[in-house]
Amino acid sequence: MRLRGKKGAPELLQQSKIAILDPQSARGRWHDIFGNGRPIHVELGMGKGQFISTMSQRYPDVNFIGIDMYDELIARACEKAETIRGELGVDNEANLRLVRANIEYLESIFAEGEIERIFLNFSDPWPKKRHARRRLTHPRFIEKYKHVLNERGEIHQKTDSVTLFEYSLNSYAEVGLQMRNISLDLHRDGPHPEHVMTEYEEKFSSRGMNIHRVEVLVGREAYEQYRASLPYGNGGQPVPQP
Ligand SMILES: C[S@@+](CC[C@H](N)C(=O)[O-])C[C@H]1O[C@@H](n2cnc3c(N)ncnc32)[C@H](O)[C@@H]1O
């Protein structure tokens, strides 16, 4: 997604209290920036920011960070956050930051174990085989995610692309990660109020396209809690993550 020519985007970003244009300087200090020790959830490739803004309003006890690489999109996302702030009278300046960065350099933005959840919403599918390394669920990206996620760390992915979804499930399996709540048609029974929709999700599901979703357990604690909750397999005992 590229929005060209949003007038005044650089000025808007300079003035915004929630835009962060030099995130490397925040590495290892994100909890200080939010002023609390609450979990940090990050959307990689937030686009115009509807999902991350709505999440920050709905879950005030979680800190949210949206990342994208284009000024115009960060500017749109700032405006979206402001609209939500105005309409609902919520203080999402407290728990929301919008970051300009390239996901390639994720480890220069977050220290080891600094964040708790990664959302991959409608990531570019890069359908050509020769571009597979650019897919955000290529094992080389998953290794970065493993580094920055903490013991309770999870990845939540949604996509309309069946080929990206198939590829992603294989990647998670390849690096030995447990998956749960896999859905090939998230909105089969109508919209779920607990699932906040992204811009792309609204567009694709209104055209009748299936939305695929998976949760991936990355941190040891997340994995063990999940295994312990199962009514079968190892007598419900936690199994060490391979
Ligand atoms: C298809 S859009 C999805 C937007 C939004 N998540 C949604 O569901 O509506 C993918 C977004 O990822 C961003 N993106 C792709 N590769 C990126 C990278 N390496 N670093 C930062 N952002 C990236 C694009 O700029 C674009 O806004």
The ligand as an SDF file (V2000), in Angstrom:
LIG
                    3D

 27 29  0  0  0  0  0  0  0  0999 V2000
   -1.2590   -4.7870    2.3480 C   0  0  0  0  0  0  0  0  0  0  0  0
   -0.9340   -3.5260    3.4760 S   0  0  0  0  0  0  0  0  0  0  0  0
   -1.8740   -4.0020    4.9250 C   0  0  0  0  0  0  0  0  0  0  0  0
   -2.2150   -2.8300    5.8040 C   0  0  0  0  0  0  0  0  0  0  0  0
   -3.0020   -3.1480    7.0890 C   0  0  0  0  0  0  0  0  0  0  0  0
   -2.2820   -4.0360    7.9690 N   0  0  0  0  0  0  0  0  0  0  0  0
   -4.3590   -3.7010    6.7850 C   0  0  0  0  0  0  0  0  0  0  0  0
   -4.5880   -4.9050    7.0630 O   0  0  0  0  0  0  0  0  0  0  0  0
   -5.2300   -2.9560    6.3280 O   0  0  0  0  0  0  0  0  0  0  0  0
    0.7390   -3.9370    3.9670 C   0  0  0  0  0  0  0  0  0  0  0  0
    1.4640   -2.7920    4.6530 C   0  0  0  0  0  0  0  0  0  0  0  0
    2.7420   -3.2430    5.0660 O   0  0  0  0  0  0  0  0  0  0  0  0
    3.6900   -2.2070    4.8670 C   0  0  0  0  0  0  0  0  0  0  0  0
    5.0120   -2.8440    4.7130 N   0  0  0  0  0  0  0  0  0  0  0  0
    5.3640   -3.7850    3.8170 C   0  0  0  0  0  0  0  0  0  0  0  0
    6.6590   -4.1400    3.9660 N   0  0  0  0  0  0  0  0  0  0  0  0
    7.1330   -3.3800    4.9890 C   0  0  0  0  0  0  0  0  0  0  0  0
    8.4120   -3.2710    5.6080 C   0  0  0  0  0  0  0  0  0  0  0  0
    9.4600   -4.0040    5.2090 N   0  0  0  0  0  0  0  0  0  0  0  0
    8.5540   -2.4030    6.6430 N   0  0  0  0  0  0  0  0  0  0  0  0
    7.5060   -1.6320    7.0480 C   0  0  0  0  0  0  0  0  0  0  0  0
    6.2730   -1.7040    6.4910 N   0  0  0  0  0  0  0  0  0  0  0  0
    6.0880   -2.5560    5.4680 C   0  0  0  0  0  0  0  0  0  0  0  0
    3.2090   -1.5080    3.6080 C   0  0  0  0  0  0  0  0  0  0  0  0
    3.7020   -0.1800    3.5130 O   0  0  0  0  0  0  0  0  0  0  0  0
    1.7020   -1.5740    3.7650 C   0  0  0  0  0  0  0  0  0  0  0  0
    1.1920   -0.4370    4.4300 O   0  0  0  0  0  0  0  0  0  0  0  0
  1  2  1  0
  2  3  1  0
  2 10  1  0
  3  4  1  0
  4  5  1  0
  5  6  1  0
  5  7  1  0
  7  8  2  0
  7  9  1  0
 10 11  1  0
 11 12  1  0
 11 26  1  0
 12 13  1  0
 13 14  1  0
 13 24  1  0
 14 15  1  0
 14 23  1  0
 15 16  2  0
 16 17  1  0
 17 18  1  0
 17 23  2  0
 18 19  1  0
 18 20  2  0
 20 21  1  0
 21 22  2  0
 22 23  1  0
 24 25  1  0
 24 26  1  0
 26 27  1  0
M  CHG  2   2   1   9  -1
M  END
$$$$
